[in-house]
Amino acid sequence: MYQGRGSPGEVAVIGAGMVGLSTAWFLQEAGVQVTVYERQQVGAGASWGNAGWLTPALTAPLPEPAVLRYGLRAVLSPRSPVYLPLRADRNLLRFLASFVSHSTARRWKRGMAAYVPLNERALEAFDVLAAGGVTAPTTKAATFLACFARERDARGLLAELEQIGAAGQHVDYHRVSGRRARVMEPALTGQVGAAVEIRGQRYLHPPEYVRSLAAAVRARGGRIVEDAEVTDLRPGPDEVSVVRRSGEQARHDAVVVATGAVLGALTARLGVRQPVQAGRGYSFSVPAARMPAGPLYFPRQRVACTPLSGRLRVAGMMEFRRPGDALDPRRIAAVVEAVRPFLAGVDLDDRRDEWVGSRPCTADGLPLVGPTAAPRVFVAGGHGMWGIALGPVTGQLLAQTVLKGEAPPELAPFDPLR
Ligand SMILES: Cc1cc2nc3c(=O)[nH]c(=O)nc-3n(C[C@H](O)[C@H](O)[C@H](O)COP(=O)(O)OP(=O)(O)OC[C@H]3O[C@@H](n4cnc5c(N)ncnc54)[C@H](O)[C@@H]3O)c2cc1C
């Protein structure tokens, strides 16, 4: 790929989210000089307001047969945790049609098999970052409870966990009665009639973590240029020109595009045909009289709660709209009402940090990680619901790809040119 000219010594990364910063860090680990271009500020995208879960036991492709049943309910109910605008544009309709065609048990299994090797190394990659100077911690979840109103509501999650286990992913879980769940987490109300405890998971504080990762990249001599929107990439035989909205241009030995939900804007012309669609999610933080000891998951409501810095971050909703659209307060209200019956001593009306951000979703539920059709231009993104958990391992594997000019076998299913 480098036509005998050796591996790149200086690489640009576009996008300072979890994926771009992780890639920059692992490139530095191999002695590469990096420049990160970010159109806003570090962590301005989805990597800011997410739930921060590092949960390999749940990290699976999004398109699955149950999502289809869900989708139908979504269109019919305005209070549903999934929202599709009734007047979808052509791109969204194309994306949804492809998403539906991938929502079969067979495709899910194939996708899950592709995730397993990444999931297995996901937490280890965080340990490498920690050993290398990223100071923000990852926290082992003392408890991790998925909560349900009724015993039978847990069946879907139990079946999913079983299938994730059958695909070769290590998952350690067991059922817990509603009463036991309330003893473990006094912030749960009597409306929680059953729960599933999942062991061995972790979580992090997303804003602190991305800041810390950015600080580590800078401390190792990397440049992070903020307010620098990249509008064009011009690949040449020996280098790639990065063109900014300001008109400034710079040449780099190679470029990694890690621009989250807008990945296609720079990569569609470079042979990446898989569209990336924004699956927008919302979050906010609230005070809790008895802070949960670990994350709480409400699978039926599709809401994730994470204890962060003395407040509970509540995150949820999957809204297929343009990434730049304004925050819709009705979606926040839907998340609030979905969890209100289940939480005690949590003041859901004293909300701070209301936020909307875009999960970078692909129609087949697999990320896009590897070379593009243009020499020296690579892609890292499209992780949908799991770009925080998989960001570091993605960076680790993509750094190898950039250096050798060839993707390791684990990345084959994520070929951006598929
Ligand atoms: C509500 C919610 C909860 C979630 N919970 C979890 C969770 O618990 N665990 C998990 O693993 N994942 C979770 N996710 C998903 C996760 O947040 C994303 O998958 C992940 O943040 C994607 O990271 P990224 O670096 O690819 O993209 P982003 O974080 O979006 O970063 C892309 C960056 O590129 C910049 N950019 C874009 N275009 C340009 C350009 N032209 N020039 C320069 N810069 C540009 C953007 O400003 C942005 O900073 C959640 C998401 C949401 C919305």
PDBQT file of the ligand as one rigid body, heavy atoms in Angstrom, charges set to zero:
ROOT
HETATM    1  C1  LIG A 501     -27.482   8.359  24.516  1.00  0.00    +0.000 C 
HETATM    2  C2  LIG A 501     -26.266   7.567  24.106  1.00  0.00    +0.000 A 
HETATM    3  C3  LIG A 501     -25.742   6.614  24.970  1.00  0.00    +0.000 A 
HETATM    4  C4  LIG A 501     -24.638   5.843  24.593  1.00  0.00    +0.000 A 
HETATM    5  N1  LIG A 501     -24.100   4.967  25.481  1.00  0.00    +0.000 NA
HETATM    6  C5  LIG A 501     -22.974   4.263  25.147  1.00  0.00    +0.000 A 
HETATM    7  C6  LIG A 501     -22.365   3.388  26.080  1.00  0.00    +0.000 A 
HETATM    8  O1  LIG A 501     -22.814   3.262  27.212  1.00  0.00    +0.000 OA
HETATM    9  N2  LIG A 501     -21.267   2.684  25.694  1.00  0.00    +0.000 N 
HETATM   10  C7  LIG A 501     -20.738   2.783  24.438  1.00  0.00    +0.000 A 
HETATM   11  O2  LIG A 501     -19.768   2.099  24.122  1.00  0.00    +0.000 OA
HETATM   12  N3  LIG A 501     -21.273   3.651  23.532  1.00  0.00    +0.000 NA
HETATM   13  C8  LIG A 501     -22.376   4.383  23.861  1.00  0.00    +0.000 A 
HETATM   14  N4  LIG A 501     -22.947   5.238  22.961  1.00  0.00    +0.000 N 
HETATM   15  C9  LIG A 501     -22.373   5.305  21.604  1.00  0.00    +0.000 C 
HETATM   16  C10 LIG A 501     -21.106   6.140  21.586  1.00  0.00    +0.000 C 
HETATM   17  O3  LIG A 501     -21.354   7.378  22.203  1.00  0.00    +0.000 OA
HETATM   18  C11 LIG A 501     -20.612   6.362  20.151  1.00  0.00    +0.000 C 
HETATM   19  O4  LIG A 501     -20.585   5.128  19.446  1.00  0.00    +0.000 OA
HETATM   20  C12 LIG A 501     -19.203   6.940  20.160  1.00  0.00    +0.000 C 
HETATM   21  O5  LIG A 501     -19.142   8.074  20.983  1.00  0.00    +0.000 OA
HETATM   22  C13 LIG A 501     -18.746   7.281  18.748  1.00  0.00    +0.000 C 
HETATM   23  O6  LIG A 501     -17.453   7.851  18.849  1.00  0.00    +0.000 OA
HETATM   24  P1  LIG A 501     -16.761   8.507  17.595  1.00  0.00    +0.000 P 
HETATM   25  O7  LIG A 501     -15.426   8.972  18.036  1.00  0.00    +0.000 OA
HETATM   26  O8  LIG A 501     -16.857   7.573  16.425  1.00  0.00    +0.000 OA
HETATM   27  O9  LIG A 501     -17.725   9.733  17.210  1.00  0.00    +0.000 OA
HETATM   28  P2  LIG A 501     -17.928  11.148  17.923  1.00  0.00    +0.000 P 
HETATM   29  O10 LIG A 501     -17.765  11.074  19.367  1.00  0.00    +0.000 OA
HETATM   30  O11 LIG A 501     -19.210  11.701  17.398  1.00  0.00    +0.000 OA
HETATM   31  O12 LIG A 501     -16.698  11.997  17.375  1.00  0.00    +0.000 OA
HETATM   32  C14 LIG A 501     -16.607  12.469  16.055  1.00  0.00    +0.000 C 
HETATM   33  C15 LIG A 501     -15.926  13.828  16.122  1.00  0.00    +0.000 C 
HETATM   34  O13 LIG A 501     -15.632  14.250  14.790  1.00  0.00    +0.000 OA
HETATM   35  C16 LIG A 501     -15.840  15.648  14.718  1.00  0.00    +0.000 C 
HETATM   36  N5  LIG A 501     -16.046  15.980  13.303  1.00  0.00    +0.000 N 
HETATM   37  C17 LIG A 501     -17.102  15.651  12.512  1.00  0.00    +0.000 A 
HETATM   38  N6  LIG A 501     -16.911  16.113  11.273  1.00  0.00    +0.000 NA
HETATM   39  C18 LIG A 501     -15.708  16.716  11.250  1.00  0.00    +0.000 A 
HETATM   40  C19 LIG A 501     -14.962  17.377  10.232  1.00  0.00    +0.000 A 
HETATM   41  N7  LIG A 501     -15.401  17.484   8.975  1.00  0.00    +0.000 N 
HETATM   42  N8  LIG A 501     -13.756  17.903  10.550  1.00  0.00    +0.000 NA
HETATM   43  C20 LIG A 501     -13.264  17.800  11.819  1.00  0.00    +0.000 A 
HETATM   44  N9  LIG A 501     -13.939  17.197  12.824  1.00  0.00    +0.000 NA
HETATM   45  C21 LIG A 501     -15.149  16.636  12.545  1.00  0.00    +0.000 A 
HETATM   46  C22 LIG A 501     -17.059  15.864  15.588  1.00  0.00    +0.000 C 
HETATM   47  O14 LIG A 501     -17.151  17.223  16.014  1.00  0.00    +0.000 OA
HETATM   48  C23 LIG A 501     -16.813  14.910  16.727  1.00  0.00    +0.000 C 
HETATM   49  O15 LIG A 501     -16.124  15.498  17.813  1.00  0.00    +0.000 OA
HETATM   50  C24 LIG A 501     -24.043   6.025  23.314  1.00  0.00    +0.000 A 
HETATM   51  C25 LIG A 501     -24.536   7.005  22.463  1.00  0.00    +0.000 A 
HETATM   52  C26 LIG A 501     -25.638   7.780  22.844  1.00  0.00    +0.000 A 
HETATM   53  C27 LIG A 501     -26.137   8.843  21.903  1.00  0.00    +0.000 C 
ENDROOT
TORSDOF 0
